[in-house]
């Protein structure tokens, strides 16, 4: 049985809406707690890897977070400031 293209389009739409609602909620909670001056929603997965302990080379951090080294460089610069 072939998937209904309309259902797939709707799924894509609802997944996108869920993601943006999540990001909005996280931004509001960071602002409410005063952490929005220091943290952004996209920093979480890098922070969790960094909280594990030892300093990591950017190549290892990139592999563990599945982010590109250039993305991490910018993110780490913002986090450090």
PDB file of N, CA, C and O in Angstrom:
ATOM      1  N   UNK A   1       0.842  -1.174   0.000  1.00  0.00           N
ATOM      2  CA  UNK A   1       0.000   0.000   0.000  1.00  0.00           C
ATOM      3  C   UNK A   1       0.892   1.244   0.000  1.00  0.00           C
ATOM      4  O   UNK A   1       1.819   1.345   0.804  1.00  0.00           O
ATOM      5  N   UNK A   2       0.613   2.178  -0.893  1.00  0.00           N
ATOM      6  CA  UNK A   2       1.394   3.416  -0.996  1.00  0.00           C
ATOM      7  C   UNK A   2       0.930   4.417   0.063  1.00  0.00           C
ATOM      8  O   UNK A   2      -0.265   4.537   0.331  1.00  0.00           O
ATOM      9  N   UNK A   3       1.884   5.134   0.661  1.00  0.00           N
ATOM     10  CA  UNK A   3       1.488   6.162   1.636  1.00  0.00           C
ATOM     11  C   UNK A   3       0.728   7.291   0.957  1.00  0.00           C
ATOM     12  O   UNK A   3       0.980   7.629  -0.200  1.00  0.00           O
ATOM     13  N   UNK A   4      -0.187   7.852   1.687  1.00  0.00           N
ATOM     14  CA  UNK A   4      -0.973   8.985   1.206  1.00  0.00           C
ATOM     15  C   UNK A   4      -0.082  10.229   1.220  1.00  0.00           C
ATOM     16  O   UNK A   4       0.385  10.619   2.290  1.00  0.00           O
ATOM     17  N   UNK A   5       0.173  10.871   0.063  1.00  0.00           N
ATOM     18  CA  UNK A   5       1.043  12.057   0.040  1.00  0.00           C
ATOM     19  C   UNK A   5       0.524  13.179   0.921  1.00  0.00           C
ATOM     20  O   UNK A   5       1.309  13.935   1.492  1.00  0.00           O
ATOM     21  N   UNK A   6      -0.788  13.294   1.033  1.00  0.00           N
ATOM     22  CA  UNK A   6      -1.358  14.345   1.883  1.00  0.00           C
ATOM     23  C   UNK A   6      -1.007  14.087   3.345  1.00  0.00           C
ATOM     24  O   UNK A   6      -0.674  15.016   4.082  1.00  0.00           O
ATOM     25  N   UNK A   7      -1.081  12.822   3.762  1.00  0.00           N
ATOM     26  CA  UNK A   7      -0.752  12.483   5.147  1.00  0.00           C
ATOM     27  C   UNK A   7       0.723  12.772   5.422  1.00  0.00           C
ATOM     28  O   UNK A   7       1.060  13.269   6.497  1.00  0.00           O
ATOM     29  N   UNK A   8       1.608  12.469   4.468  1.00  0.00           N
ATOM     30  CA  UNK A   8       3.027  12.752   4.653  1.00  0.00           C
ATOM     31  C   UNK A   8       3.284  14.245   4.730  1.00  0.00           C
ATOM     32  O   UNK A   8       4.106  14.685   5.534  1.00  0.00           O
ATOM     33  N   UNK A   9       2.604  15.031   3.918  1.00  0.00           N
ATOM     34  CA  UNK A   9       2.755  16.489   3.987  1.00  0.00           C
ATOM     35  C   UNK A   9       2.273  17.011   5.337  1.00  0.00           C
ATOM     36  O   UNK A   9       2.892  17.898   5.925  1.00  0.00           O
ATOM     37  N   UNK A  10       1.178  16.462   5.818  1.00  0.00           N
ATOM     38  CA  UNK A  10       0.662  16.887   7.117  1.00  0.00           C
ATOM     39  C   UNK A  10       1.625  16.514   8.234  1.00  0.00           C
ATOM     40  O   UNK A  10       1.839  17.296   9.160  1.00  0.00           O
ATOM     41  N   UNK A  11       2.207  15.319   8.150  1.00  0.00           N
ATOM     42  CA  UNK A  11       3.161  14.899   9.165  1.00  0.00           C
ATOM     43  C   UNK A  11       4.350  15.851   9.212  1.00  0.00           C
ATOM     44  O   UNK A  11       4.783  16.260  10.289  1.00  0.00           O
ATOM     45  N   UNK A  12       4.871  16.199   8.050  1.00  0.00           N
ATOM     46  CA  UNK A  12       5.988  17.136   7.976  1.00  0.00           C
ATOM     47  C   UNK A  12       5.605  18.473   8.602  1.00  0.00           C
ATOM     48  O   UNK A  12       6.385  19.056   9.356  1.00  0.00           O
ATOM     49  N   UNK A  13       4.422  18.949   8.295  1.00  0.00           N
ATOM     50  CA  UNK A  13       3.944  20.220   8.851  1.00  0.00           C
ATOM     51  C   UNK A  13       3.864  20.148  10.378  1.00  0.00           C
ATOM     52  O   UNK A  13       4.343  21.045  11.072  1.00  0.00           O
ATOM     53  N   UNK A  14       3.251  19.064  10.902  1.00  0.00           N
ATOM     54  CA  UNK A  14       3.070  18.954  12.348  1.00  0.00           C
ATOM     55  C   UNK A  14       4.392  18.741  13.091  1.00  0.00           C
ATOM     56  O   UNK A  14       4.555  19.227  14.210  1.00  0.00           O
ATOM     57  N   UNK A  15       5.330  18.026  12.482  1.00  0.00           N
ATOM     58  CA  UNK A  15       6.651  17.881  13.103  1.00  0.00           C
ATOM     59  C   UNK A  15       7.362  19.232  13.192  1.00  0.00           C
ATOM     60  O   UNK A  15       7.979  19.553  14.208  1.00  0.00           O
ATOM     61  N   UNK A  16       7.268  20.015  12.123  1.00  0.00           N
ATOM     62  CA  UNK A  16       7.847  21.357  12.141  1.00  0.00           C
ATOM     63  C   UNK A  16       7.209  22.235  13.196  1.00  0.00           C
ATOM     64  O   UNK A  16       7.905  22.947  13.921  1.00  0.00           O
ATOM     65  N   UNK A  17       5.885  22.189  13.289  1.00  0.00           N
ATOM     66  CA  UNK A  17       5.175  22.998  14.298  1.00  0.00           C
ATOM     67  C   UNK A  17       5.583  22.577  15.708  1.00  0.00           C
ATOM     68  O   UNK A  17       5.804  23.425  16.572  1.00  0.00           O
ATOM     69  N   UNK A  18       5.685  21.250  15.943  1.00  0.00           N
ATOM     70  CA  UNK A  18       6.065  20.757  17.270  1.00  0.00           C
ATOM     71  C   UNK A  18       7.462  21.256  17.640  1.00  0.00           C
ATOM     72  O   UNK A  18       7.696  21.671  18.775  1.00  0.00           O
ATOM     73  N   UNK A  19       8.382  21.215  16.687  1.00  0.00           N
ATOM     74  CA  UNK A  19       9.747  21.673  16.949  1.00  0.00           C
ATOM     75  C   UNK A  19       9.762  23.157  17.312  1.00  0.00           C
ATOM     76  O   UNK A  19      10.391  23.547  18.295  1.00  0.00           O
ATOM     77  N   UNK A  20       9.077  23.980  16.530  1.00  0.00           N
ATOM     78  CA  UNK A  20       9.082  25.422  16.812  1.00  0.00           C
ATOM     79  C   UNK A  20       8.346  25.754  18.103  1.00  0.00           C
ATOM     80  O   UNK A  20       8.705  26.716  18.784  1.00  0.00           O
ATOM     81  N   UNK A  21       7.333  24.985  18.451  1.00  0.00           N
ATOM     82  CA  UNK A  21       6.674  25.180  19.746  1.00  0.00           C
ATOM     83  C   UNK A  21       7.613  24.833  20.892  1.00  0.00           C
ATOM     84  O   UNK A  21       7.647  25.524  21.911  1.00  0.00           O
ATOM     85  N   UNK A  22       8.375  23.757  20.719  1.00  0.00           N
ATOM     86  CA  UNK A  22       9.366  23.363  21.733  1.00  0.00           C
ATOM     87  C   UNK A  22      10.413  24.459  21.914  1.00  0.00           C
ATOM     88  O   UNK A  22      10.715  24.844  23.043  1.00  0.00           O
ATOM     89  N   UNK A  23      10.969  24.963  20.813  1.00  0.00           N
ATOM     90  CA  UNK A  23      11.993  26.009  20.888  1.00  0.00           C
ATOM     91  C   UNK A  23      11.421  27.261  21.557  1.00  0.00           C
ATOM     92  O   UNK A  23      12.088  27.879  22.386  1.00  0.00           O
ATOM     93  N   UNK A  24      10.199  27.634  21.203  1.00  0.00           N
ATOM     94  CA  UNK A  24       9.555  28.792  21.819  1.00  0.00           C
ATOM     95  C   UNK A  24       9.378  28.610  23.315  1.00  0.00           C
ATOM     96  O   UNK A  24       9.638  29.529  24.092  1.00  0.00           O
ATOM     97  N   UNK A  25       8.937  27.426  23.723  1.00  0.00           N
ATOM     98  CA  UNK A  25       8.768  27.132  25.145  1.00  0.00           C
ATOM     99  C   UNK A  25      10.111  27.205  25.871  1.00  0.00           C
ATOM    100  O   UNK A  25      10.209  27.791  26.949  1.00  0.00           O
ATOM    101  N   UNK A  26      11.130  26.614  25.282  1.00  0.00           N
ATOM    102  CA  UNK A  26      12.456  26.649  25.894  1.00  0.00           C
ATOM    103  C   UNK A  26      12.988  28.076  26.004  1.00  0.00           C
ATOM    104  O   UNK A  26      13.578  28.432  27.024  1.00  0.00           O
ATOM    105  N   UNK A  27      12.791  28.898  24.975  1.00  0.00           N
ATOM    106  CA  UNK A  27      13.222  30.303  25.033  1.00  0.00           C
ATOM    107  C   UNK A  27      12.490  31.056  26.138  1.00  0.00           C
ATOM    108  O   UNK A  27      13.104  31.842  26.860  1.00  0.00           O
ATOM    109  N   UNK A  28      11.189  30.825  26.279  1.00  0.00           N
ATOM    110  CA  UNK A  28      10.425  31.497  27.344  1.00  0.00           C
ATOM    111  C   UNK A  28      10.908  31.069  28.728  1.00  0.00           C
ATOM    112  O   UNK A  28      11.026  31.901  29.627  1.00  0.00           O
ATOM    113  N   UNK A  29      11.188  29.777  28.903  1.00  0.00           N
ATOM    114  CA  UNK A  29      11.661  29.297  30.210  1.00  0.00           C
ATOM    115  C   UNK A  29      13.058  29.823  30.537  1.00  0.00           C
ATOM    116  O   UNK A  29      13.344  30.156  31.687  1.00  0.00           O
ATOM    117  N   UNK A  30      13.923  29.898  29.533  1.00  0.00           N
ATOM    118  CA  UNK A  30      15.245  30.481  29.765  1.00  0.00           C
ATOM    119  C   UNK A  30      15.120  31.946  30.152  1.00  0.00           C
ATOM    120  O   UNK A  30      15.831  32.413  31.042  1.00  0.00           O
ATOM    121  N   UNK A  31      14.222  32.679  29.492  1.00  0.00           N
ATOM    122  CA  UNK A  31      14.013  34.094  29.820  1.00  0.00           C
ATOM    123  C   UNK A  31      13.422  34.247  31.221  1.00  0.00           C
ATOM    124  O   UNK A  31      13.833  35.120  31.985  1.00  0.00           O
ATOM    125  N   UNK A  32      12.459  33.393  31.547  1.00  0.00           N
ATOM    126  CA  UNK A  32      11.812  33.462  32.859  1.00  0.00           C
ATOM    127  C   UNK A  32      12.826  33.234  33.977  1.00  0.00           C
ATOM    128  O   UNK A  32      12.751  33.867  35.030  1.00  0.00           O
ATOM    129  N   UNK A  33      13.765  32.335  33.745  1.00  0.00           N
ATOM    130  CA  UNK A  33      14.747  32.007  34.776  1.00  0.00           C
ATOM    131  C   UNK A  33      15.979  32.923  34.741  1.00  0.00           C
ATOM    132  O   UNK A  33      16.848  32.831  35.609  1.00  0.00           O
ATOM    133  N   UNK A  34      16.049  33.808  33.733  1.00  0.00           N
ATOM    134  CA  UNK A  34      17.188  34.707  33.612  1.00  0.00           C
ATOM    135  C   UNK A  34      18.401  34.084  32.939  1.00  0.00           C
ATOM    136  O   UNK A  34      19.456  34.711  32.849  1.00  0.00           O
ATOM    137  N   UNK A  35      18.256  32.862  32.471  1.00  0.00           N
ATOM    138  CA  UNK A  35      19.387  32.185  31.836  1.00  0.00           C
ATOM    139  C   UNK A  35      19.525  32.525  30.356  1.00  0.00           C
ATOM    140  O   UNK A  35      20.494  32.122  29.712  1.00  0.00           O
ATOM    141  N   UNK A  36      18.567  33.259  29.820  1.00  0.00           N
ATOM    142  CA  UNK A  36      18.618  33.588  28.385  1.00  0.00           C
ATOM    143  C   UNK A  36      19.791  34.495  28.037  1.00  0.00           C
ATOM    144  O   UNK A  36      20.150  34.620  26.866  1.00  0.00           O
ATOM    145  N   UNK A  37      20.386  35.123  29.034  1.00  0.00           N
ATOM    146  CA  UNK A  37      21.572  35.941  28.787  1.00  0.00           C
ATOM    147  C   UNK A  37      22.807  35.073  28.557  1.00  0.00           C
ATOM    148  O   UNK A  37      23.815  35.538  28.027  1.00  0.00           O
ATOM    149  N   UNK A  38      22.714  33.801  28.965  1.00  0.00           N
ATOM    150  CA  UNK A  38      23.871  32.906  28.910  1.00  0.00           C
ATOM    151  C   UNK A  38      23.674  31.686  28.022  1.00  0.00           C
ATOM    152  O   UNK A  38      24.645  31.153  27.485  1.00  0.00           O
ATOM    153  N   UNK A  39      22.437  31.238  27.860  1.00  0.00           N
ATOM    154  CA  UNK A  39      22.151  30.006  27.124  1.00  0.00           C
ATOM    155  C   UNK A  39      21.160  30.240  25.999  1.00  0.00           C
ATOM    156  O   UNK A  39      20.289  31.105  26.087  1.00  0.00           O
ATOM    157  N   UNK A  40      21.306  29.461  24.947  1.00  0.00           N
ATOM    158  CA  UNK A  40      20.372  29.455  23.821  1.00  0.00           C
ATOM    159  C   UNK A  40      19.873  28.024  23.655  1.00  0.00           C
ATOM    160  O   UNK A  40      20.576  27.086  24.030  1.00  0.00           O
ATOM    161  N   UNK A  41      18.690  27.835  23.107  1.00  0.00           N
ATOM    162  CA  UNK A  41      18.139  26.484  22.982  1.00  0.00           C
ATOM    163  C   UNK A  41      19.066  25.486  22.290  1.00  0.00           C
ATOM    164  O   UNK A  41      19.058  24.314  22.665  1.00  0.00           O
ATOM    165  N   UNK A  42      19.847  25.881  21.321  1.00  0.00           N
ATOM    166  CA  UNK A  42      20.690  24.951  20.587  1.00  0.00           C
ATOM    167  C   UNK A  42      21.945  24.504  21.312  1.00  0.00           C
ATOM    168  O   UNK A  42      22.690  23.674  20.791  1.00  0.00           O
ATOM    169  N   UNK A  43      22.197  25.031  22.493  1.00  0.00           N
ATOM    170  CA  UNK A  43      23.435  24.719  23.211  1.00  0.00           C
ATOM    171  C   UNK A  43      23.347  23.459  24.068  1.00  0.00           C
ATOM    172  O   UNK A  43      24.372  22.963  24.536  1.00  0.00           O
ATOM    173  N   UNK A  44      22.175  22.949  24.273  1.00  0.00           N
ATOM    174  CA  UNK A  44      21.978  21.846  25.218  1.00  0.00           C
ATOM    175  C   UNK A  44      22.802  20.616  24.950  1.00  0.00           C
ATOM    176  O   UNK A  44      23.466  20.104  25.851  1.00  0.00           O
ATOM    177  N   UNK A  45      22.771  20.130  23.718  1.00  0.00           N
ATOM    178  CA  UNK A  45      23.484  18.874  23.458  1.00  0.00           C
ATOM    179  C   UNK A  45      24.997  19.035  23.620  1.00  0.00           C
ATOM    180  O   UNK A  45      25.667  18.088  24.030  1.00  0.00           O
ATOM    181  N   UNK A  46      25.545  20.196  23.311  1.00  0.00           N
ATOM    182  CA  UNK A  46      26.975  20.429  23.533  1.00  0.00           C
ATOM    183  C   UNK A  46      27.269  20.502  25.034  1.00  0.00           C
ATOM    184  O   UNK A  46      28.278  19.969  25.497  1.00  0.00           O
ATOM    185  N   UNK A  47      26.400  21.153  25.781  1.00  0.00           N
ATOM    186  CA  UNK A  47      26.608  21.254  27.231  1.00  0.00           C
ATOM    187  C   UNK A  47      26.595  19.884  27.899  1.00  0.00           C
ATOM    188  O   UNK A  47      27.415  19.612  28.775  1.00  0.00           O
ATOM    189  N   UNK A  48      25.664  19.017  27.487  1.00  0.00           N
ATOM    190  CA  UNK A  48      25.591  17.695  28.101  1.00  0.00           C
ATOM    191  C   UNK A  48      26.871  16.903  27.861  1.00  0.00           C
ATOM    192  O   UNK A  48      27.342  16.207  28.760  1.00  0.00           O
ATOM    193  N   UNK A  49      27.434  16.998  26.670  1.00  0.00           N
ATOM    194  CA  UNK A  49      28.697  16.307  26.388  1.00  0.00           C
ATOM    195  C   UNK A  49      29.824  16.926  27.207  1.00  0.00           C
ATOM    196  O   UNK A  49      30.656  16.204  27.757  1.00  0.00           O
ATOM    197  N   UNK A  50      29.862  18.252  27.294  1.00  0.00           N
ATOM    198  CA  UNK A  50      30.919  18.924  28.057  1.00  0.00           C
ATOM    199  C   UNK A  50      30.816  18.644  29.554  1.00  0.00           C
ATOM    200  O   UNK A  50      31.833  18.604  30.247  1.00  0.00           O
ATOM    201  N   UNK A  51      29.590  18.448  30.061  1.00  0.00           N
ATOM    202  CA  UNK A  51      29.402  18.160  31.488  1.00  0.00           C
ATOM    203  C   UNK A  51      29.920  16.784  31.877  1.00  0.00           C
ATOM    204  O   UNK A  51      30.085  16.503  33.064  1.00  0.00           O
ATOM    205  N   UNK A  52      30.181  15.916  30.893  1.00  0.00           N
ATOM    206  CA  UNK A  52      30.661  14.573  31.199  1.00  0.00           C
ATOM    207  C   UNK A  52      32.047  14.585  31.838  1.00  0.00           C
ATOM    208  O   UNK A  52      32.450  13.603  32.461  1.00  0.00           O
ATOM    209  N   UNK A  53      32.775  15.683  31.689  1.00  0.00           N
ATOM    210  CA  UNK A  53      34.040  15.743  32.398  1.00  0.00           C
ATOM    211  C   UNK A  53      35.194  16.312  31.626  1.00  0.00           C
ATOM    212  O   UNK A  53      35.280  17.520  31.405  1.00  0.00           O
ATOM    213  N   UNK A  54      36.078  15.439  31.220  1.00  0.00           N
ATOM    214  CA  UNK A  54      37.361  15.830  30.649  1.00  0.00           C
ATOM    215  C   UNK A  54      37.230  16.796  29.478  1.00  0.00           C
ATOM    216  O   UNK A  54      36.266  16.734  28.715  1.00  0.00           O
ATOM    217  N   UNK A  55      38.213  17.696  29.340  1.00  0.00           N
ATOM    218  CA  UNK A  55      38.239  18.554  28.150  1.00  0.00           C
ATOM    219  C   UNK A  55      38.337  17.677  26.894  1.00  0.00           C
ATOM    220  O   UNK A  55      39.014  16.649  26.891  1.00  0.00           O
ATOM    221  N   UNK A  56      37.663  18.096  25.855  1.00  0.00           N
ATOM    222  CA  UNK A  56      37.622  17.323  24.610  1.00  0.00           C
ATOM    223  C   UNK A  56      38.154  18.135  23.450  1.00  0.00           C
ATOM    224  O   UNK A  56      37.934  19.345  23.383  1.00  0.00           O
ATOM    225  N   UNK A  57      38.853  17.482  22.536  1.00  0.00           N
ATOM    226  CA  UNK A  57      39.186  18.180  21.288  1.00  0.00           C
ATOM    227  C   UNK A  57      37.898  18.426  20.500  1.00  0.00           C
ATOM    228  O   UNK A  57      36.941  17.662  20.623  1.00  0.00           O
ATOM    229  N   UNK A  58      37.871  19.472  19.706  1.00  0.00           N
ATOM    230  CA  UNK A  58      36.663  19.833  18.966  1.00  0.00           C
ATOM    231  C   UNK A  58      36.211  18.702  18.047  1.00  0.00           C
ATOM    232  O   UNK A  58      35.013  18.538  17.818  1.00  0.00           O
ATOM    233  N   UNK A  59      37.146  17.924  17.520  1.00  0.00           N
ATOM    234  CA  UNK A  59      36.801  16.802  16.646  1.00  0.00           C
ATOM    235  C   UNK A  59      35.964  15.764  17.406  1.00  0.00           C
ATOM    236  O   UNK A  59      34.987  15.242  16.869  1.00  0.00           O
ATOM    237  N   UNK A  60      36.341  15.467  18.640  1.00  0.00           N
ATOM    238  CA  UNK A  60      35.592  14.521  19.468  1.00  0.00           C
ATOM    239  C   UNK A  60      34.234  15.095  19.845  1.00  0.00           C
ATOM    240  O   UNK A  60      33.221  14.398  19.790  1.00  0.00           O
ATOM    241  N   UNK A  61      34.215  16.370  20.230  1.00  0.00           N
ATOM    242  CA  UNK A  61      32.955  17.029  20.568  1.00  0.00           C
ATOM    243  C   UNK A  61      32.018  17.032  19.361  1.00  0.00           C
ATOM    244  O   UNK A  61      30.816  16.809  19.508  1.00  0.00           O
ATOM    245  N   UNK A  62      32.555  17.281  18.189  1.00  0.00           N
ATOM    246  CA  UNK A  62      31.743  17.275  16.963  1.00  0.00           C
ATOM    247  C   UNK A  62      31.159  15.896  16.716  1.00  0.00           C
ATOM    248  O   UNK A  62      29.994  15.777  16.336  1.00  0.00           O
ATOM    249  N   UNK A  63      31.944  14.861  16.924  1.00  0.00           N
ATOM    250  CA  UNK A  63      31.454  13.498  16.711  1.00  0.00           C
ATOM    251  C   UNK A  63      30.363  13.143  17.707  1.00  0.00           C
ATOM    252  O   UNK A  63      29.367  12.519  17.341  1.00  0.00           O
ATOM    253  N   UNK A  64      30.541  13.534  18.955  1.00  0.00           N
ATOM    254  CA  UNK A  64      29.551  13.195  19.990  1.00  0.00           C
ATOM    255  C   UNK A  64      28.261  13.992  19.869  1.00  0.00           C
ATOM    256  O   UNK A  64      27.190  13.484  20.203  1.00  0.00           O
ATOM    257  N   UNK A  65      28.343  15.218  19.402  1.00  0.00           N
ATOM    258  CA  UNK A  65      27.143  16.045  19.267  1.00  0.00           C
ATOM    259  C   UNK A  65      26.527  15.954  17.877  1.00  0.00           C
ATOM    260  O   UNK A  65      25.391  16.374  17.662  1.00  0.00           O
ATOM    261  N   UNK A  66      27.292  15.397  16.932  1.00  0.00           N
ATOM    262  CA  UNK A  66      26.864  15.312  15.530  1.00  0.00           C
ATOM    263  C   UNK A  66      26.658  16.702  14.927  1.00  0.00           C
ATOM    264  O   UNK A  66      25.771  16.918  14.101  1.00  0.00           O
ATOM    265  N   UNK A  67      27.497  17.627  15.361  1.00  0.00           N
ATOM    266  CA  UNK A  67      27.507  18.974  14.807  1.00  0.00           C
ATOM    267  C   UNK A  67      28.835  19.176  14.083  1.00  0.00           C
ATOM    268  O   UNK A  67      29.832  18.534  14.413  1.00  0.00           O
ATOM    269  N   UNK A  68      28.843  20.056  13.112  1.00  0.00           N
ATOM    270  CA  UNK A  68      30.084  20.316  12.389  1.00  0.00           C
ATOM    271  C   UNK A  68      31.039  21.118  13.278  1.00  0.00           C
ATOM    272  O   UNK A  68      30.593  21.877  14.139  1.00  0.00           O
ATOM    273  N   UNK A  69      32.345  20.953  13.074  1.00  0.00           N
ATOM    274  CA  UNK A  69      33.316  21.733  13.863  1.00  0.00           C
ATOM    275  C   UNK A  69      33.104  23.237  13.717  1.00  0.00           C
ATOM    276  O   UNK A  69      33.286  23.973  14.687  1.00  0.00           O
ATOM    277  N   UNK A  70      32.722  23.715  12.525  1.00  0.00           N
ATOM    278  CA  UNK A  70      32.511  25.158  12.364  1.00  0.00           C
ATOM    279  C   UNK A  70      31.300  25.634  13.163  1.00  0.00           C
ATOM    280  O   UNK A  70      31.325  26.731  13.722  1.00  0.00           O
ATOM    281  N   UNK A  71      30.252  24.832  13.224  1.00  0.00           N
ATOM    282  CA  UNK A  71      29.087  25.179  14.054  1.00  0.00           C
ATOM    283  C   UNK A  71      29.483  25.229  15.520  1.00  0.00           C
ATOM    284  O   UNK A  71      29.105  26.147  16.247  1.00  0.00           O
ATOM    285  N   UNK A  72      30.245  24.236  15.942  1.00  0.00           N
ATOM    286  CA  UNK A  72      30.681  24.189  17.345  1.00  0.00           C
ATOM    287  C   UNK A  72      31.605  25.344  17.698  1.00  0.00           C
ATOM    288  O   UNK A  72      31.524  25.884  18.802  1.00  0.00           O
ATOM    289  N   UNK A  73      32.471  25.727  16.790  1.00  0.00           N
ATOM    290  CA  UNK A  73      33.385  26.836  17.071  1.00  0.00           C
ATOM    291  C   UNK A  73      32.603  28.104  17.401  1.00  0.00           C
ATOM    292  O   UNK A  73      32.896  28.776  18.390  1.00  0.00           O
ATOM    293  N   UNK A  74      31.617  28.430  16.582  1.00  0.00           N
ATOM    294  CA  UNK A  74      30.788  29.610  16.852  1.00  0.00           C
ATOM    295  C   UNK A  74      30.010  29.481  18.148  1.00  0.00           C
ATOM    296  O   UNK A  74      29.926  30.426  18.932  1.00  0.00           O
ATOM    297  N   UNK A  75      29.437  28.293  18.368  1.00  0.00           N
ATOM    298  CA  UNK A  75      28.653  28.057  19.570  1.00  0.00           C
ATOM    299  C   UNK A  75      29.535  28.150  20.815  1.00  0.00           C
ATOM    300  O   UNK A  75      29.138  28.764  21.805  1.00  0.00           O
ATOM    301  N   UNK A  76      30.711  27.557  20.778  1.00  0.00           N
ATOM    302  CA  UNK A  76      31.611  27.598  21.939  1.00  0.00           C
ATOM    303  C   UNK A  76      32.112  29.018  22.203  1.00  0.00           C
ATOM    304  O   UNK A  76      32.286  29.406  23.358  1.00  0.00           O
ATOM    305  N   UNK A  77      32.339  29.783  21.161  1.00  0.00           N
ATOM    306  CA  UNK A  77      32.727  31.186  21.347  1.00  0.00           C
ATOM    307  C   UNK A  77      31.627  31.950  22.076  1.00  0.00           C
ATOM    308  O   UNK A  77      31.903  32.705  23.009  1.00  0.00           O
ATOM    309  N   UNK A  78      30.376  31.754  21.649  1.00  0.00           N
ATOM    310  CA  UNK A  78      29.239  32.426  22.313  1.00  0.00           C
ATOM    311  C   UNK A  78      29.089  31.948  23.765  1.00  0.00           C
ATOM    312  O   UNK A  78      28.819  32.746  24.663  1.00  0.00           O
ATOM    313  N   UNK A  79      29.268  30.646  23.981  1.00  0.00           N
ATOM    314  CA  UNK A  79      29.153  30.106  25.326  1.00  0.00           C
ATOM    315  C   UNK A  79      30.247  30.668  26.229  1.00  0.00           C
ATOM    316  O   UNK A  79      29.996  30.975  27.394  1.00  0.00           O
ATOM    317  N   UNK A  80      31.440  30.801  25.703  1.00  0.00           N
ATOM    318  CA  UNK A  80      32.557  31.305  26.504  1.00  0.00           C
ATOM    319  C   UNK A  80      32.346  32.761  26.908  1.00  0.00           C
ATOM    320  O   UNK A  80      32.674  33.157  28.027  1.00  0.00           O
ATOM    321  N   UNK A  81      31.787  33.565  25.974  1.00  0.00           N
ATOM    322  CA  UNK A  81      31.523  34.974  26.295  1.00  0.00           C
ATOM    323  C   UNK A  81      30.473  35.061  27.367  1.00  0.00           C
ATOM    324  O   UNK A  81      30.105  36.160  27.783  1.00  0.00           O
TER     325      UNK A  81
END
